[in-house]
């Protein structure tokens, strides 16, 4: 990890250094892998997965503050895929990138303890600066993650208002005339998030708030002023830069307060899909990152 032992402070520093809130997702969809990363039969290979993931880390270094590996996509490749996930996370940290592990873990008691130990801390098997977690089994399921994150200087992104189409089925149920379920969750999290706020003004405990629901993201910011936001839904999922950045702050000519994730729009962009060698692929990724960062920063 970086010198600071507080995730929120490390995130604030990374945002100021790279001058972009763009977070690159690493999602090795088997159905979308290009021939460059497949075997002679057109099947995604383990060697191809490794070149894909480590090539993305190399391409993103210095251009974005963070990467977000999607754990399930690596798990789909079996034991070797999981080993590559661990290698990717370590390589990214060694390169100075923050690693936001998108595993959406959440369970009770000792199971949450085990999940937290697996992902949080420099000695974890899958070393991550922050982990996405699911609170919808109850707030007690968050306690082991928060304890481990505090002990290791890591962060958490808690699913509050997500970008998927069915999110409103539960998250927007009305509790009374003034509160929806996701808003009540945010109010319940507020003191925990405030307590974990660092010198930068950012907490180590943040939330996931989708770019496809900008009004809700804006209301969540009012409830959780120090929470870093992880914002999916930009680009391929349909949200533009204005909606994606609506809950972020601005200071010194750059965005503050969170990360805007883009996965398919970068790693499977048209130029990347047509690349016939790894160097051309990585250059296509760098170009896509530069283009998307400029698009986000055009709102400043």
C-alpha positions as CSV (number, residue, x, y, z in Angstrom):
1,X,0.0,0.0,0.0
2,X,0.9,3.6,-0.3
3,X,2.6,5.5,2.6
4,X,-0.7,6.6,4.2
5,X,-2.4,4.1,6.4
6,X,-5.8,5.6,5.7
7,X,-7.7,4.7,2.5
8,X,-9.6,7.9,2.2
9,X,-6.4,9.9,2.3
10,X,-4.7,7.7,-0.2
11,X,-7.7,8.0,-2.6
12,X,-7.7,11.8,-2.2
13,X,-4.0,11.9,-3.0
14,X,-4.4,9.6,-6.1
15,X,-7.3,11.8,-7.4
16,X,-5.1,14.9,-7.1
17,X,-2.1,13.2,-8.7
18,X,-3.8,11.7,-11.8
19,X,-6.3,14.6,-12.2
20,X,-9.1,12.2,-13.1
21,X,-11.8,10.3,-11.2
22,X,-11.8,7.5,-13.8
23,X,-11.5,4.0,-12.4
24,X,-10.8,1.2,-14.9
25,X,-12.7,-1.9,-14.4
26,X,-11.0,-5.2,-15.2
27,X,-13.8,-7.6,-16.2
28,X,-12.6,-10.5,-18.3
29,X,-16.0,-11.5,-19.8
30,X,-15.4,-14.9,-21.4
31,X,-17.9,-14.1,-24.1
32,X,-16.2,-10.8,-25.0
33,X,-12.5,-11.8,-25.0
34,X,-11.0,-10.9,-28.3
35,X,-8.9,-13.4,-30.4
36,X,-5.7,-11.9,-29.0
37,X,-6.5,-13.5,-25.7
38,X,-7.9,-16.8,-27.0
39,X,-6.5,-20.2,-28.1
40,X,-6.5,-21.6,-31.6
41,X,-10.1,-22.7,-31.1
42,X,-11.2,-19.2,-30.1
43,X,-11.6,-20.1,-26.5
44,X,-10.3,-17.6,-23.8
45,X,-7.2,-19.1,-22.4
46,X,-5.4,-18.9,-19.0
47,X,-2.3,-17.4,-20.7
48,X,-4.6,-15.0,-22.5
49,X,-6.3,-14.0,-19.2
50,X,-3.0,-13.3,-17.7
51,X,-1.8,-11.2,-20.6
52,X,-5.1,-9.4,-20.6
53,X,-5.2,-8.5,-16.9
54,X,-1.5,-7.6,-16.5
55,X,-1.6,-5.7,-19.8
56,X,-4.4,-3.6,-18.5
57,X,-2.5,-2.9,-15.3
58,X,0.5,-1.8,-17.3
59,X,-1.6,0.4,-19.6
60,X,-3.5,2.1,-16.8
61,X,-0.4,2.9,-14.6
62,X,-0.1,6.6,-14.1
63,X,-3.3,7.4,-16.0
64,X,-6.0,6.5,-13.4
65,X,-6.1,6.5,-9.7
66,X,-7.6,3.0,-9.4
67,X,-8.5,-0.2,-11.0
68,X,-11.5,-2.4,-10.1
69,X,-11.1,-6.1,-10.8
70,X,-14.4,-8.0,-11.0
71,X,-13.6,-11.1,-8.9
72,X,-16.4,-13.3,-10.4
73,X,-15.1,-12.9,-13.9
74,X,-11.7,-14.3,-12.8
75,X,-13.4,-17.1,-10.7
76,X,-15.2,-18.2,-13.9
77,X,-11.8,-19.4,-15.2
78,X,-11.3,-21.7,-12.2
79,X,-8.4,-22.0,-9.8
80,X,-5.9,-20.6,-12.3
81,X,-8.1,-17.6,-12.9
82,X,-8.2,-16.9,-9.1
83,X,-4.4,-17.1,-9.0
84,X,-4.3,-14.5,-11.8
85,X,-6.7,-12.3,-9.8
86,X,-4.3,-12.3,-6.9
87,X,-1.3,-11.6,-9.2
88,X,-3.2,-8.8,-10.9
89,X,-4.1,-7.1,-7.6
90,X,-0.4,-7.4,-6.4
91,X,0.9,-6.0,-9.7
92,X,-1.4,-3.1,-9.6
93,X,-0.5,-2.1,-6.0
94,X,3.2,-2.5,-6.9
95,X,2.6,-0.1,-9.8
96,X,1.0,2.5,-7.4
97,X,-2.6,1.9,-8.4
98,X,-5.3,1.6,-5.9
99,X,-7.1,-1.7,-6.1
100,X,-10.9,-1.7,-5.6
101,X,-11.8,-5.4,-5.4
102,X,-15.3,-5.8,-6.8
103,X,-16.4,-8.9,-4.9
104,X,-19.6,-7.7,-3.2
105,X,-19.1,-9.8,-0.2
106,X,-21.5,-9.9,2.7
107,X,-22.4,-12.6,5.3
108,X,-22.6,-13.1,9.0
109,X,-20.0,-13.5,11.7
110,X,-17.0,-15.7,11.0
111,X,-17.8,-15.9,7.3
112,X,-17.5,-12.1,7.0
113,X,-14.3,-12.3,9.0
114,X,-13.0,-14.8,6.5
115,X,-14.0,-12.6,3.5
116,X,-12.4,-9.6,5.1
117,X,-9.2,-11.4,5.7
118,X,-9.1,-12.7,2.2
119,X,-9.2,-9.2,0.6
120,X,-8.2,-6.5,3.0
121,X,-4.6,-5.7,4.0
122,X,-1.2,-6.1,2.4
123,X,-0.9,-9.6,3.7
124,X,-4.3,-10.7,2.2
125,X,-4.3,-13.4,-0.4
126,X,-6.0,-11.0,-2.8
127,X,-4.4,-7.7,-1.6
128,X,-6.9,-4.8,-2.1
129,X,-7.0,-1.2,-1.0
130,X,-10.8,-1.4,-0.8
131,X,-13.6,-4.0,-1.2
132,X,-17.2,-3.7,-2.3
133,X,-19.6,-5.2,0.2
134,X,-23.3,-6.0,0.4
135,X,-25.2,-4.7,3.5
136,X,-28.6,-6.1,2.6
137,X,-28.4,-8.9,5.2
138,X,-28.2,-6.3,7.9
139,X,-25.7,-3.8,9.4
140,X,-24.2,-6.5,11.7
141,X,-22.7,-8.1,8.6
142,X,-20.6,-4.9,8.1
143,X,-18.8,-5.0,11.4
144,X,-16.1,-7.6,10.6
145,X,-15.3,-5.7,7.4
146,X,-15.1,-2.4,9.1
147,X,-12.9,-3.8,11.9
148,X,-10.5,-5.4,9.4
149,X,-10.5,-2.3,7.2
150,X,-9.6,-0.1,10.2
151,X,-6.8,-2.4,11.3
152,X,-5.2,-2.6,7.8
153,X,-5.8,1.0,6.5
154,X,-8.1,-0.4,3.8
155,X,-11.5,0.9,2.5
156,X,-15.0,-0.3,1.9
157,X,-17.6,0.6,-0.7
158,X,-21.0,-0.4,0.5
159,X,-23.8,-1.1,-2.0
160,X,-26.5,1.6,-1.3
161,X,-28.1,2.6,-4.6
162,X,-26.9,0.5,-7.5
163,X,-27.2,1.0,-11.2
164,X,-28.9,-2.2,-12.3
165,X,-32.4,-2.1,-13.6
166,X,-34.0,-4.0,-10.8
167,X,-32.3,-2.0,-8.0
168,X,-35.5,0.0,-7.4
169,X,-37.4,-3.2,-6.5
170,X,-36.1,-3.1,-3.0
171,X,-33.8,-0.1,-2.7
172,X,-36.6,2.4,-3.5
173,X,-39.4,0.9,-1.4
174,X,-41.0,3.6,0.7
175,X,-40.7,3.2,4.5
176,X,-42.9,6.3,5.2
177,X,-43.8,9.5,3.4
178,X,-40.3,10.8,3.5
179,X,-37.8,7.9,3.5
180,X,-37.0,5.2,1.0
181,X,-35.1,2.1,2.0
182,X,-31.8,3.2,0.4
183,X,-32.0,6.6,2.1
184,X,-32.6,4.9,5.5
185,X,-29.5,2.8,4.9
186,X,-27.5,5.9,4.1
187,X,-28.7,7.6,7.3
188,X,-27.8,4.4,9.3
189,X,-24.3,4.4,7.8
190,X,-23.7,8.1,8.3
191,X,-22.1,8.0,11.8
192,X,-19.9,5.0,10.8
193,X,-18.7,6.8,7.7
194,X,-18.1,10.0,9.5
195,X,-16.1,8.3,12.2
196,X,-13.7,6.9,9.6
197,X,-13.0,10.3,8.0
198,X,-9.3,11.1,7.5
199,X,-7.2,14.3,7.2
200,X,-8.2,14.8,3.6
201,X,-11.9,15.0,4.5
202,X,-12.6,11.7,2.9
203,X,-13.7,8.6,4.9
204,X,-12.3,5.2,4.4
205,X,-15.9,3.9,4.2
206,X,-17.7,4.8,1.0
207,X,-20.8,3.8,-1.0
208,X,-21.7,2.5,-4.4
209,X,-24.1,5.0,-6.1
210,X,-25.0,4.4,-9.7
211,X,-24.5,7.1,-12.4
212,X,-27.8,6.0,-13.9
213,X,-29.6,7.4,-10.9
214,X,-28.1,10.9,-10.6
215,X,-30.9,12.4,-8.5
216,X,-30.5,9.7,-5.9
217,X,-26.7,10.0,-6.0
218,X,-27.0,13.8,-5.4
219,X,-29.3,13.2,-2.4
220,X,-26.9,10.6,-1.0
221,X,-24.1,13.1,-1.1
222,X,-26.1,15.4,1.1
223,X,-26.5,12.6,3.7
224,X,-22.9,11.4,3.4
225,X,-20.7,14.4,2.8
226,X,-17.4,12.6,3.6
227,X,-18.1,9.3,1.9
228,X,-16.1,8.4,-1.2
229,X,-18.5,7.3,-3.9
230,X,-17.9,4.5,-6.3
231,X,-20.0,5.3,-9.3
232,X,-20.8,2.6,-11.9
233,X,-22.9,3.1,-15.0
234,X,-20.8,5.5,-16.9
235,X,-20.3,4.9,-20.6
236,X,-21.4,1.5,-21.8
237,X,-24.3,1.4,-19.3
238,X,-25.6,4.7,-20.6
239,X,-24.7,7.5,-18.2
240,X,-22.9,10.5,-19.5
241,X,-20.3,12.6,-17.7
242,X,-22.7,15.1,-16.1
243,X,-24.7,12.4,-14.4
244,X,-21.6,10.4,-13.5
245,X,-19.9,13.3,-11.7
246,X,-23.0,14.9,-10.1
247,X,-22.1,13.7,-6.6
248,X,-18.4,14.6,-6.8
249,X,-16.8,17.7,-5.5
250,X,-14.2,19.9,-7.3
251,X,-10.9,21.3,-6.0
252,X,-7.7,22.6,-7.7
253,X,-9.0,21.8,-11.2
254,X,-10.0,18.2,-10.6
255,X,-12.8,16.1,-9.2
256,X,-12.8,15.0,-5.6
257,X,-14.8,12.6,-3.5
258,X,-14.9,9.4,-5.5
259,X,-14.4,7.3,-8.5
260,X,-16.3,6.9,-11.8
261,X,-15.9,3.4,-13.1
262,X,-15.7,2.4,-16.7
263,X,-15.1,-1.2,-17.7
264,X,-16.3,-2.3,-21.2
265,X,-16.0,1.2,-22.6
266,X,-12.3,1.0,-22.0
267,X,-11.2,-2.7,-22.1
268,X,-13.4,-3.7,-25.0
269,X,-13.4,-0.4,-27.0
270,X,-13.3,-0.8,-30.8
271,X,-9.6,-0.1,-31.1
272,X,-8.8,-2.7,-28.4
273,X,-11.0,-5.3,-30.0
274,X,-9.1,-5.0,-33.3
275,X,-5.6,-5.1,-31.8
276,X,-3.5,-8.0,-33.1
277,X,-0.7,-7.8,-30.5
278,X,-0.3,-6.9,-26.9
279,X,1.5,-3.6,-27.5
280,X,-1.3,-2.3,-29.8
281,X,-3.9,-3.5,-27.3
282,X,-2.2,-1.5,-24.4
283,X,-1.9,1.6,-26.6
284,X,-5.6,1.3,-27.4
285,X,-6.4,1.1,-23.7
286,X,-4.3,4.2,-23.0
287,X,-6.0,6.1,-25.7
288,X,-9.5,5.1,-24.4
289,X,-8.5,6.1,-20.8
290,X,-7.3,9.5,-22.1
291,X,-10.5,10.0,-24.0
292,X,-12.8,9.1,-21.2
293,X,-10.9,11.1,-18.7
294,X,-11.1,14.1,-21.0
295,X,-14.9,13.5,-21.3
296,X,-15.4,13.5,-17.5
297,X,-13.1,16.5,-17.0
298,X,-15.0,18.5,-19.6
299,X,-17.7,19.0,-16.9
300,X,-15.2,20.9,-14.7
